Amino acid sequence: MESNYTEHNSKTIDQWVKEGWEWGQEIDHATWEKAKQGEWSVLLTPTKPVPKDWFCPMQGAKILGLASGGGQQMPIFTALGAECTVLDYSQEQLNKEKLVAQREGYHITTVRADMTKPLPFADESFDQIFHPVSNCYVREVRPIWKECFRVLKKGGILLAGFDNGFNYLFAGDDETTIHYALPFDPLQNQEQYEDCVEHDDGFQFSHTIEEQIGGQLEAGFLLQGIYQDTNGTGFLHEMNVPTFYATKAIKP
């Protein structure tokens, strides 16, 4: 399983999208039209819109949506004048990108690829990378930050959303009783493996702040902004427990 867990995850997400997963619901035509008029917002984490001043100038910008399929953010950036490429390992998420592009009459480059492998792009290809919460589905995140640094132009911006691991303390839907010790790694822990299978969660992994933000700094990025967010629903959300972060980092 260790060698092909990402393929398993891609198929799991394909099924979620078919079943109506919220992060696989493409924007409608009205949202596209509003974006063209300058009325828009996008998410890196469950609830808080990304600050507008975190973005590069959109007109003519080359933007990579990293594990950002689903037809939610890339259409917005395209409506604002950007030239977008989206890389995702879920074909259904990429299909949503193609659906919106065909409906609204624009071009987007879609790439089905595993982000745990070297990214299939030349050095300094992009002005900005938009990377919503998704590296919870991969075991090692530091190589991803290094690849982001490589494919960004000098002065390029990495916008990333990620969890802090708190959600993996609990089993099932019970967010009141701590069940697991961290790290959560179903490839090393049989009970965690069985939990992922039982709840059809794909294989997910907790990561430390050293891996997430520290990994960005190790790759060479300069951190310029950060905010925290909650799950959006459930007991931890009701108690305002921060479970996600979003960061803005620059390639100097």
NULUMSE-654363 format. One line per 4 residues: their letters; for each residue x, y, z of N, C-alpha, C. Coordinates in pm, 1 decimal. Example, Ala and Ser with C-alpha at 12.3 -4.5 7.8 and 13.67 -1.06 7.14 Angstrom:
! NULUMSE-654363
as) 1319.0:-569.0:780.0:1230.0:-450.0:780.0:1320.0:-330.0:780.0 ~ 1285.0:-225.0:708.0:1367.0:-106.0:714.0:1290.0:3.0:787.0
END
This chain:
! NULUMSE-654363
mesn) 83.1:-121.4:0.0:0.0:0.0:0.0:86.3:126.0:0.0 ~ 203.1:120.7:65.8:284.1:241.3:78.6:320.4:299.8:-57.2 ~ 341.5:215.3:-155.7:387.9:263.1:-285.4:275.7:322.7:-369.9 ~ 150.2:288.5:-338.6:41.6:336.1:-424.4:-71.1:404.0:-346.8
yteh) -42.1:454.9:-227.5:-148.6:517.5:-147.9:-202.3:642.5:-215.5 ~ -119.5:713.8:-290.9:-168.8:835.0:-357.0:-266.0:800.5:-469.5 ~ -242.9:690.2:-536.1:-337.5:646.0:-639.6:-470.5:610.0:-575.1 ~ -464.0:541.9:-461.4:-586.0:510.5:-386.2:-659.5:639.6:-348.7
nskt) -584.5:739.3:-301.8:-646.7:866.1:-262.5:-712.2:935.7:-380.4 ~ -648.2:930.0:-496.9:-707.3:995.9:-614.0:-840.4:931.8:-650.7 ~ -848.1:801.4:-642.3:-973.4:731.7:-673.1:-1079.6:758.9:-567.3 ~ -1035.4:770.1:-441.7:-1128.9:804.0:-333.8:-1190.5:941.0:-357.9
idqw) -1107.6:1038.9:-393.1:-1157.1:1174.0:-417.2:-1245.9:1177.5:-540.6 ~ -1211.0:1098.3:-643.5:-1299.4:1085.6:-760.0:-1440.3:1048.2:-716.3 ~ -1448.8:951.2:-625.4:-1579.6:905.3:-579.0:-1649.4:1012.1:-496.8 ~ -1574.2:1082.4:-411.8:-1633.9:1191.2:-333.2:-1695.9:1296.1:-424.7
vkeg) -1624.1:1329.9:-531.9:-1674.1:1432.6:-624.3:-1804.9:1386.7:-687.6 ~ -1809.9:1261.5:-727.8:-1931.6:1206.9:-788.2:-2048.2:1210.5:-689.4 ~ -2016.0:1200.5:-559.7:-2119.7:1199.2:-455.4:-2154.8:1339.0:-405.4 ~ -2091.2:1442.7:-462.7:-2127.1:1579.6:-426.3:-2036.8:1647.5:-325.4
wewg) -1913.0:1602.1:-313.6:-1815.1:1661.6:-221.8:-1810.6:1813.5:-238.1 ~ -1812.4:1886.2:-127.4:-1821.1:2032.5:-134.2:-1703.0:2095.6:-206.8 ~ -1586.2:2033.2:-202.4:-1467.9:2090.4:-267.1:-1457.5:2045.4:-412.7 ~ -1560.6:1977.5:-460.3:-1566.6:1938.7:-600.5:-1688.0:1995.6:-671.0
qeid) -1747.4:2100.2:-611.7:-1863.9:2164.7:-671.1:-1819.7:2290.3:-744.7 ~ -1823.8:2287.4:-875.7:-1773.6:2398.2:-955.9:-1859.1:2523.5:-938.5 ~ -1799.7:2638.9:-962.8:-1875.0:2764.3:-953.2:-1980.0:2771.0:-1064.2 ~ -2084.5:2848.1:-1040.0:-2188.3:2864.8:-1142.0:-2157.4:2985.8:-1230.4
hatw) -2238.0:3005.1:-1331.8:-2213.8:3112.2:-1427.8:-2222.5:3250.4:-1361.2 ~ -2314.8:3267.2:-1268.0:-2330.2:3395.8:-1200.6:-2203.5:3433.7:-1124.6 ~ -2140.3:3335.3:-1060.9:-2016.3:3361.1:-987.0:-1904.3:3400.9:-1081.8 ~ -1899.7:3334.4:-1197.5:-1802.2:3370.1:-1300.7:-1821.8:3515.1:-1346.7
ekak) -1945.1:3553.4:-1371.9:-1973.4:3688.8:-1419.1:-1937.7:3792.8:-1313.1 ~ -1967.5:3762.5:-1187.6:-1932.4:3855.0:-1079.4:-1781.9:3872.3:-1069.9 ~ -1707.4:3762.4:-1087.5:-1561.6:3771.1:-1081.4:-1507.7:3861.9:-1190.8 ~ -1567.2:3853.9:-1308.4:-1523.6:3939.8:-1418.8:-1545.4:4087.3:-1386.0
qgew) -1640.9:4114.4:-1298.5:-1668.9:4252.1:-1256.5:-1590.6:4291.7:-1131.1 ~ -1505.8:4200.2:-1083.5:-1422.2:4230.9:-968.0:-1480.2:4190.4:-834.3 ~ -1591.1:4116.8:-834.9:-1654.6:4072.0:-710.6:-1624.9:3923.1:-693.6 ~ -1532.1:3888.7:-601.8:-1488.9:3749.7:-591.9:-1421.9:3723.2:-457.3
svll) -1413.9:3594.6:-423.7:-1334.2:3548.9:-310.0:-1302.6:3401.9:-332.1 ~ -1192.3:3355.8:-272.1:-1152.7:3215.6:-281.6:-1102.9:3169.0:-145.6 ~ -1097.7:3037.4:-127.6:-1059.7:2977.6:0.1:-934.6:2891.8:-13.6 ~ -845.2:2901.9:84.6:-735.3:2806.9:102.3:-767.3:2707.7:212.9
tptk) -853.5:2749.8:305.2:-895.1:2671.6:421.6:-1047.6:2673.4:426.2 ~ -1111.8:2604.3:520.0:-1256.2:2584.6:509.5:-1343.9:2708.8:504.8 ~ -1312.0:2816.5:579.7:-1411.3:2923.7:592.4:-1362.1:3063.8:559.8 ~ -1236.1:3095.6:581.0:-1190.7:3234.5:569.2:-1141.6:3266.5:428.4
pvpk) -1198.7:3366.6:361.8:-1148.2:3406.4:230.0:-1003.8:3455.0:238.5 ~ -927.9:3425.4:135.0:-789.0:3470.5:127.9:-787.7:3622.1:108.6 ~ -706.3:3696.1:184.8:-699.8:3841.8:167.2:-662.5:3877.7:22.9 ~ -728.6:3977.5:-31.0:-704.7:4017.2:-170.0:-560.5:4064.4:-191.1
dwfc) -501.4:4124.2:-87.0:-366.5:4177.6:-105.3:-258.9:4069.0:-97.9 ~ -299.4:3943.2:-82.4:-203.8:3832.7:-89.2:-171.3:3794.5:-233.4 ~ -252.3:3838.1:-327.8:-237.4:3790.8:-465.5:-146.7:3881.3:-547.6 ~ -83.9:3820.6:-647.1:-9.8:3899.6:-745.7:-110.1:3968.7:-838.1
pmqg) -66.9:4069.5:-913.9:-156.4:4126.6:-1015.5:-200.2:4016.2:-1111.3 ~ -329.5:4001.6:-1131.5:-381.9:3885.6:-1203.7:-369.8:3895.0:-1355.5 ~ -378.6:4014.8:-1410.5:-380.2:4027.7:-1555.6:-250.0:3974.2:-1614.5 ~ -260.9:3866.1:-1691.8:-145.3:3807.0:-1757.4:-59.1:3718.7:-1669.0
akil) -93.9:3703.2:-1542.1:-13.3:3621.5:-1451.1:-26.1:3472.8:-1485.8 ~ 82.8:3402.3:-1467.3:82.0:3257.0:-1485.2:65.6:3193.7:-1347.3 ~ -48.7:3126.4:-1328.7:-83.4:3071.8:-1197.9:-94.8:2920.6:-1205.1 ~ -35.1:2852.7:-1107.7:-48.1:2708.0:-1092.8:-142.1:2678.4:-977.5
glas) -250.2:2606.6:-1003.8:-334.7:2553.3:-899.3:-283.0:2415.6:-863.1 ~ -216.9:2403.1:-749.2:-153.7:2277.6:-708.8:-249.2:2197.8:-621.4 ~ -291.8:2081.5:-672.2:-395.6:2001.7:-605.3:-517.2:2090.3:-579.8 ~ -552.5:2167.7:-681.4:-654.7:2272.5:-668.0:-764.7:2257.0:-771.9
gggq) -791.0:2131.6:-814.1:-899.8:2109.6:-908.0:-1035.3:2125.3:-841.7 ~ -1141.0:2116.6:-922.8:-1275.8:2126.4:-869.6:-1355.4:2240.5:-929.0 ~ -1290.0:2325.7:-1007.9:-1362.4:2433.7:-1074.1:-1408.3:2542.9:-980.1 ~ -1330.8:2568.6:-874.0:-1369.8:2670.3:-776.6:-1280.7:2794.0:-779.1
qmpi) -1147.9:2773.7:-784.4:-1057.7:2888.3:-778.4:-1001.9:2927.3:-914.8 ~ -961.0:2829.2:-994.7:-898.4:2860.4:-1123.4:-991.6:2941.3:-1215.5 ~ -1122.2:2912.0:-1217.6:-1210.2:2995.7:-1299.4:-1211.1:3141.7:-1255.0 ~ -1204.5:3164.7:-1124.0:-1201.4:3301.0:-1071.7:-1076.2:3373.0:-1121.3
ftal) -961.8:3306.3:-1110.3:-836.0:3368.2:-1152.0:-836.2:3394.6:-1302.6 ~ -895.2:3301.9:-1378.3:-904.1:3321.0:-1523.0:-992.3:3441.3:-1555.0 ~ -1103.6:3453.7:-1484.1:-1193.9:3567.1:-1506.0:-1124.7:3699.9:-1477.1 ~ -1023.6:3695.8:-1389.2:-949.7:3816.6:-1353.2:-833.0:3842.3:-1448.1
gaec) -814.7:3754.5:-1546.8:-713.1:3778.5:-1648.1:-589.2:3692.5:-1640.1 ~ -587.0:3595.2:-1549.7:-468.9:3510.2:-1535.0:-469.5:3396.3:-1636.6 ~ -351.1:3340.9:-1659.6:-332.9:3221.8:-1743.3:-307.1:3104.6:-1649.2 ~ -403.4:3012.8:-1639.1:-401.5:2912.6:-1532.2:-367.1:2772.3:-1579.7
tvld) -291.4:2705.0:-1495.1:-262.5:2562.3:-1507.4:-305.1:2498.0:-1377.6 ~ -373.3:2383.9:-1383.4:-411.4:2313.9:-1261.3:-357.8:2172.2:-1265.5 ~ -291.0:2134.5:-1157.1:-239.7:1998.0:-1140.2:-317.6:1932.6:-1028.0 ~ -372.3:1816.4:-1055.8:-447.3:1741.4:-955.9:-433.5:1593.9:-989.6
ysqe) -443.3:1506.9:-887.6:-435.2:1363.0:-913.5:-573.5:1301.7:-929.7 ~ -677.5:1381.4:-903.4:-815.4:1335.1:-921.8:-865.6:1376.2:-1059.6 ~ -896.9:1279.2:-1141.8:-947.8:1310.0:-1275.5:-1082.0:1380.7:-1267.4 ~ -1164.0:1344.7:-1170.1:-1294.4:1409.1:-1156.7:-1279.3:1556.7:-1120.2
qlnk) -1181.3:1589.3:-1038.9:-1156.1:1729.9:-1007.4:-1111.2:1806.5:-1132.1 ~ -1028.1:1743.0:-1212.8:-985.9:1806.7:-1338.3:-1103.2:1820.8:-1434.8 ~ -1192.7:1722.1:-1433.0:-1310.8:1729.7:-1520.4:-1396.2:1851.0:-1486.1 ~ -1402.9:1884.9:-1358.7:-1479.2:2003.5:-1318.9:-1414.9:2131.0:-1374.7
eklv) -1282.5:2133.8:-1378.8:-1213.6:2248.3:-1438.6:-1247.7:2259.8:-1587.4 ~ -1246.1:2146.7:-1655.4:-1277.2:2147.1:-1798.2:-1422.1:2186.6:-1823.2 ~ -1511.2:2144.7:-1734.1:-1653.1:2176.5:-1748.1:-1675.5:2328.2:-1745.3 ~ -1613.9:2394.5:-1645.8:-1632.0:2538.9:-1634.6:-1566.4:2610.6:-1752.1
aqre) -1446.8:2564.3:-1790.8:-1376.6:2628.1:-1902.6:-1457.7:2618.3:-2031.6 ~ -1516.6:2502.5:-2054.8:-1598.2:2485.1:-2175.0:-1723.6:2571.6:-2168.1 ~ -1785.3:2577.6:-2050.8:-1908.4:2655.5:-2034.6:-1883.8:2804.3:-2055.6 ~ -1769.9:2852.9:-2005.3:-1744.0:2996.7:-2009.2:-1654.0:3037.6:-2125.9
gyhi) -1604.0:2939.4:-2199.8:-1530.2:2970.6:-2320.9:-1387.5:3018.0:-2301.3 ~ -1316.0:2957.6:-2207.6:-1174.6:2993.3:-2189.7:-1088.9:2866.8:-2190.6 ~ -957.6:2884.5:-2196.2:-863.8:2771.7:-2195.5:-799.4:2757.9:-2058.6 ~ -787.5:2636.4:-2012.6:-707.8:2606.1:-1893.8:-627.3:2480.6:-1922.4
ttvr) -503.0:2478.6:-1877.5:-418.3:2359.7:-1890.7:-440.8:2270.7:-1770.1 ~ -483.5:2147.7:-1792.8:-506.1:2051.8:-1684.4:-401.2:1942.2:-1691.6 ~ -345.5:1908.1:-1576.3:-240.9:1807.6:-1568.2:-276.0:1708.6:-1457.5 ~ -296.6:1580.9:-1493.7:-316.9:1478.7:-1390.9:-180.1:1426.0:-1350.0
admt) -142.7:1454.2:-1226.5:-11.3:1412.1:-1178.1:-12.8:1403.3:-1026.0 ~ 79.0:1325.3:-974.7:96.5:1302.1:-831.4:195.1:1405.0:-778.0 ~ 150.8:1491.1:-685.3:239.3:1597.9:-639.3:350.0:1548.6:-547.0 ~ 350.9:1419.0:-513.0:464.4:1365.5:-439.1:583.0:1339.8:-532.0
kplp) 560.0:1347.8:-662.6:666.2:1332.8:-762.0:712.2:1471.8:-806.3 ~ 830.0:1481.7:-871.1:871.6:1611.8:-924.0:764.2:1671.4:-1014.1 ~ 736.6:1798.8:-997.5:632.5:1863.7:-1077.1:675.5:1872.4:-1223.5 ~ 585.5:1844.5:-1317.6:621.6:1838.3:-1459.5:625.9:1975.6:-1526.1
fade) 700.3:2068.4:-1462.7:710.5:2204.4:-1514.1:855.7:2249.5:-1506.5 ~ 891.6:2340.0:-1597.6:1027.5:2394.4:-1598.9:1049.4:2487.5:-1480.5 ~ 1174.9:2510.7:-1449.0:1210.0:2606.6:-1345.2:1149.4:2743.0:-1378.3 ~ 1106.3:2814.1:-1275.5:1057.9:2952.2:-1286.3:948.8:2967.4:-1392.5
sfdq) 847.1:2880.3:-1384.5:736.6:2881.5:-1481.5:618.7:2967.4:-1438.3 ~ 603.4:2994.3:-1308.5:479.8:3053.7:-1258.6:505.6:3177.3:-1171.8 ~ 408.7:3268.3:-1177.2:411.0:3387.0:-1090.7:352.4:3358.8:-953.5 ~ 260.4:3261.9:-948.5:192.4:3232.5:-822.2:147.1:3087.7:-820.2
ifhp) 153.8:3026.2:-702.9:98.7:2892.4:-680.0:-12.2:2904.5:-577.3 ~ -126.7:2845.3:-608.4:-240.6:2841.0:-516.1:-260.6:2695.3:-475.6 ~ -237.6:2667.1:-346.6:-231.4:2529.0:-297.4:-323.4:2513.1:-175.5 ~ -454.1:2487.9:-200.2:-547.3:2471.8:-87.5:-516.1:2345.9:-6.5
vsnc) -581.8:2332.1:107.2:-561.5:2215.7:193.4:-566.2:2087.1:110.9 ~ -456.6:2017.1:104.0:-450.0:1891.5:29.0:-327.4:1809.7:64.6 ~ -226.1:1871.9:124.7:-107.9:1791.1:154.6:-127.8:1697.9:273.7 ~ -248.1:1701.8:333.6:-284.2:1600.2:433.2:-298.1:1461.7:368.5
yvre) -304.9:1457.4:235.2:-318.0:1329.5:164.5:-183.6:1274.0:119.4 ~ -75.2:1340.8:158.5:58.6:1290.5:124.2:142.2:1278.7:250.5 ~ 236.4:1185.5:246.7:312.3:1154.0:366.8:426.0:1252.6:393.0 ~ 492.5:1296.4:288.3:607.9:1385.5:302.5:577.6:1517.7:231.8
vrpi) 580.8:1628.2:305.2:545.7:1756.8:244.9:667.5:1840.8:208.0 ~ 780.9:1818.3:271.4:898.5:1901.2:241.0:935.8:1898.4:92.8 ~ 933.1:1781.8:26.0:966.3:1782.5:-117.2:869.9:1867.0:-199.9 ~ 744.5:1877.8:-156.1:646.7:1959.6:-228.9:685.5:2106.3:-221.9
wkec) 727.7:2153.6:-104.2:769.7:2293.4:-91.0:891.8:2321.8:-177.9 ~ 984.2:2226.8:-185.0:1103.7:2246.2:-268.1:1066.3:2257.4:-415.6 ~ 970.7:2176.8:-459.2:926.5:2183.2:-598.0:851.0:2313.4:-625.6 ~ 772.8:2359.3:-529.0:704.8:2488.5:-544.6:807.4:2599.5:-563.4
frvl) 910.6:2596.5:-482.2:1015.4:2698.1:-492.6:1080.8:2693.6:-630.4 ~ 1105.7:2573.9:-680.3:1173.4:2559.1:-809.3:1091.9:2616.0:-924.3 ~ 961.6:2588.6:-926.5:881.1:2626.4:-1043.9:828.9:2770.1:-1036.7 ~ 846.5:2837.3:-923.3:807.7:2977.4:-913.6:917.7:3067.7:-968.3
kkgg) 876.1:3176.5:-1030.5:971.2:3279.3:-1071.3:1022.6:3353.7:-948.1 ~ 1134.4:3422.6:-962.9:1183.5:3506.3:-853.9:1078.1:3612.8:-822.9 ~ 1047.2:3629.4:-697.0:940.3:3718.8:-655.7:803.5:3653.3:-658.9 ~ 799.6:3524.6:-699.2:673.2:3452.1:-706.8:614.2:3424.3:-569.7
illa) 483.8:3402.1:-568.1:408.2:3388.3:-443.0:353.7:3246.7:-428.6 ~ 373.4:3187.8:-311.7:312.0:3060.1:-274.9:203.2:3087.6:-172.2 ~ 77.7:3056.3:-207.9:-33.8:3063.4:-114.2:-74.9:2921.0:-80.8 ~ -69.6:2884.0:47.5:-92.4:2744.8:86.6:-185.5:2736.3:206.4
gfdn) -273.1:2635.7:205.2:-356.5:2602.9:319.5:-321.1:2464.6:369.6 ~ -322.8:2446.3:500.7:-287.4:2315.2:556.0:-341.2:2302.1:697.5 ~ -354.4:2177.8:743.5:-406.0:2152.5:879.1:-290.1:2148.8:977.8 ~ -322.5:2159.1:1106.3:-218.9:2153.5:1210.4:-214.9:2018.6:1281.8
gfny) -295.8:1922.9:1235.1:-292.8:1788.6:1292.1:-398.2:1761.8:1397.4 ~ -462.2:1865.9:1451.9:-555.1:1846.6:1563.5:-668.1:1749.9:1528.2 ~ -718.5:1756.4:1406.5:-831.7:1670.8:1369.8:-798.1:1522.4:1378.3 ~ -670.1:1489.3:1370.3:-630.7:1348.2:1370.9:-617.6:1290.3:1511.8
lfag) -645.0:1372.4:1612.7:-646.0:1322.1:1749.7:-768.4:1236.0:1777.5 ~ -871.8:1249.7:1693.2:-1002.3:1190.9:1722.1:-1033.6:1076.4:1627.1 ~ -1121.3:988.2:1671.3:-1165.0:874.7:1590.6:-1307.6:898.5:1543.8 ~ -1332.7:876.3:1416.7:-1467.3:892.5:1363.9:-1514.9:1035.9:1376.6
ddet) -1641.9:1052.5:1414.0:-1702.2:1185.8:1424.6:-1697.6:1242.5:1566.2 ~ -1637.7:1168.5:1660.6:-1631.3:1212.7:1799.3:-1515.1:1310.4:1816.6 ~ -1547.5:1438.7:1831.2:-1444.1:1540.8:1847.5:-1429.7:1584.7:1993.0 ~ -1477.8:1502.7:2087.0:-1470.3:1539.3:2228.9:-1374.5:1451.0:2307.8
tihy) -1336.1:1337.1:2251.2:-1249.6:1243.1:2321.9:-1123.8:1216.9:2240.4 ~ -1008.1:1253.7:2295.4:-882.7:1227.8:2224.2:-857.5:1078.2:2221.5 ~ -835.1:1026.3:2102.0:-819.0:882.1:2083.6:-678.4:846.0:2035.9 ~ -625.7:922.7:1941.9:-495.9:890.2:1883.6:-387.9:987.0:1933.1
alpf) -267.2:932.7:1945.8:-149.7:1017.0:1962.2:-99.4:1054.7:1823.5 ~ -38.9:1169.2:1813.1:21.3:1211.1:1686.8:165.3:1161.1:1679.0 ~ 218.2:1136.1:1562.2:160.0:1165.2:1431.5:56.2:1061.2:1389.2 ~ -33.4:1104.3:1302.8:-129.9:1014.4:1240.8:-69.3:968.4:1108.9
dplq) -36.7:840.3:1101.4:26.1:784.4:981.7:-26.6:642.6:960.9 ~ -130.1:627.0:878.8:-191.8:496.1:860.5:-102.0:394.5:791.4 ~ 8.8:439.6:735.8:102.0:343.7:676.3:192.8:282.0:781.9 ~ 190.7:340.0:902.7:272.2:287.8:1011.9:189.4:235.6:1128.7
nqeq) 59.7:267.5:1130.4:-25.0:233.5:1244.3:-148.0:159.4:1193.3 ~ -162.0:34.5:1232.2:-269.1:-49.5:1179.9:-406.9:2.0:1219.5 ~ -424.0:49.4:1342.8:-554.2:101.1:1385.4:-592.3:224.6:1303.4 ~ -495.9:311.8:1278.6:-522.6:429.8:1197.6:-554.6:390.0:1053.4
yedc) -485.2:290.4:1003.5:-513.4:238.5:869.4:-658.2:191.1:860.5 ~ -699.9:113.1:957.4:-836.4:59.3:958.2:-939.0:171.6:973.7 ~ -905.9:274.7:1049.8:-994.6:390.1:1066.9:-1016.3:460.2:932.5 ~ -908.4:481.8:859.4:-919.0:546.9:728.2:-1005.4:465.2:633.0
vehd) -986.4:334.5:634.6:-1063.3:247.1:545.7:-1210.2:246.5:586.0 ~ -1236.8:233.0:715.7:-1374.4:224.2:764.9:-1454.3:348.8:729.7 ~ -1392.2:465.2:739.3:-1464.2:590.6:716.9:-1446.5:644.8:575.8 ~ -1382.7:566.4:487.9:-1364.4:606.3:348.0:-1300.6:744.0:338.7
dgfq) -1194.5:764.6:418.3:-1128.2:894.4:425.8:-1008.5:906.3:332.0 ~ -982.2:802.7:251.0:-852.6:799.7:186.6:-747.2:779.5:294.9 ~ -620.3:785.2:257.0:-513.7:773.6:356.3:-457.1:912.1:381.8 ~ -478.1:959.5:505.7:-440.1:1095.0:542.9:-330.4:1091.4:648.4
fsht) -259.6:1204.0:660.1:-141.3:1210.5:745.5:-137.5:1344.7:817.9 ~ -104.2:1341.1:946.3:-81.7:1466.1:1018.4:60.7:1513.3:990.8 ~ 78.0:1645.3:997.4:210.9:1703.0:977.9:236.6:1808.6:1084.1 ~ 361.8:1825.8:1117.8:400.4:1922.7:1219.7:416.9:2061.8:1158.9
ieeq) 423.1:2162.1:1245.0:449.4:2298.2:1198.0:589.8:2307.3:1139.7 ~ 680.9:2222.0:1189.7:816.1:2218.7:1133.0:813.2:2171.7:988.2 ~ 725.7:2075.4:958.8:713.4:2028.1:820.7:643.4:2129.7:732.2 ~ 542.3:2193.8:785.5:459.3:2282.0:704.2:526.6:2418.4:683.2
iggq) 533.8:2497.0:787.3:596.0:2628.7:772.7:747.8:2617.2:770.3 ~ 802.0:2533.5:857.7:946.4:2512.6:856.6:995.4:2461.3:722.3 ~ 916.8:2372.7:660.3:953.6:2319.8:529.8:956.4:2425.6:422.2 ~ 864.1:2521.5:429.4:865.8:2632.6:334.5:992.7:2715.9:352.4
leag) 1027.8:2745.0:478.2:1147.1:2824.5:505.7:1273.4:2750.8:462.1 ~ 1277.5:2620.9:487.6:1393.0:2541.3:446.0:1409.6:2540.9:294.4 ~ 1297.2:2546.1:222.6:1302.1:2545.5:76.7:1353.2:2678.3:21.9 ~ 1354.8:2782.6:105.3:1405.0:2912.4:63.0:1302.8:3023.6:63.9
fllq) 1178.0:2991.9:97.9:1072.6:3093.1:97.2:1087.6:3189.9:214.3 ~ 1035.0:3309.7:195.2:1020.6:3408.5:301.1:873.2:3418.4:336.7 ~ 839.6:3396.0:462.3:700.3:3401.2:506.9:655.4:3545.6:518.6 ~ 542.9:3579.5:454.3:493.0:3717.4:456.8:355.0:3731.9:519.1
giyq) 282.6:3622.4:537.7:149.8:3633.2:597.4:101.4:3499.0:645.9 ~ 15.1:3502.4:748.8:-40.9:3378.1:803.1:-173.0:3409.5:873.4 ~ -268.4:3318.2:864.3:-388.5:3326.2:946.3:-435.4:3185.2:978.0 ~ -520.1:3173.6:1079.1:-572.4:3043.4:1119.4:-720.9:3035.7:1088.9
dtng) -772.2:2911.3:1083.6:-912.1:2888.3:1050.2:-960.8:2765.2:1124.9 ~ -1093.2:2746.3:1124.5:-1156.1:2632.3:1191.2:-1209.9:2534.2:1086.8 ~ -1269.8:2425.9:1134.8:-1323.6:2324.3:1044.3:-1446.9:2369.5:966.7 ~ -1516.4:2469.3:1019.1:-1639.5:2513.0:953.7:-1764.9:2449.5:1010.3
tgfl) -1753.0:2326.3:1059.4:-1864.5:2256.1:1124.3:-1808.3:2169.9:1237.1 ~ -1896.9:2120.5:1325.0:-1856.3:2027.0:1429.4:-1819.1:2093.9:1560.5 ~ -1788.5:2010.9:1659.5:-1763.4:2057.4:1795.6:-1641.0:2148.3:1803.3 ~ -1532.4:2109.8:1737.9:-1412.3:2192.8:1742.9:-1439.0:2330.1:1682.4
hemn) -1516.9:2334.0:1575.8:-1554.2:2461.7:1514.6:-1637.9:2544.9:1611.0 ~ -1733.4:2480.1:1676.2:-1819.6:2550.9:1770.6:-1738.9:2610.3:1886.5 ~ -1630.2:2542.6:1922.5:-1544.4:2590.5:2030.3:-1434.2:2682.9:1978.5 ~ -1439.4:2714.9:1849.0:-1343.7:2806.0:1785.1:-1200.2:2756.0:1796.4
vptf) -1183.4:2625.4:1786.0:-1049.6:2566.0:1790.3:-986.1:2577.8:1650.9 ~ -869.9:2642.8:1640.2:-805.1:2653.8:1509.7:-747.2:2519.1:1467.8 ~ -783.7:2474.6:1350.7:-734.1:2346.5:1299.8:-662.6:2359.9:1166.3 ~ -664.9:2480.4:1107.6:-601.6:2504.1:978.3:-525.0:2636.4:980.4
yatk) -423.4:2642.9:895.4:-350.6:2766.8:872.0:-344.9:2793.1:722.5 ~ -330.9:2920.1:687.6:-299.0:2959.4:550.6:-177.3:3051.3:556.7 ~ -87.7:3034.0:460.0:34.2:3113.9:458.2:55.8:3176.8:320.7 ~ 117.9:3294.5:325.0:169.7:3359.3:204.4:321.0:3362.4:216.5
aikp) 388.4:3305.1:116.4:534.3:3303.3:117.3:585.3:3348.3:-19.7 ~ 702.7:3409.9:-19.9:761.3:3467.9:-140.1:893.5:3399.5:-171.8 ~ 918.9:3377.2:-300.0:1050.3:3330.3:-344.4:1137.6:3453.1:-370.1 ~ 1240.6:3475.1:-289.3:1320.3:3597.3:-304.9:1406.1:3594.8:-431.9
END
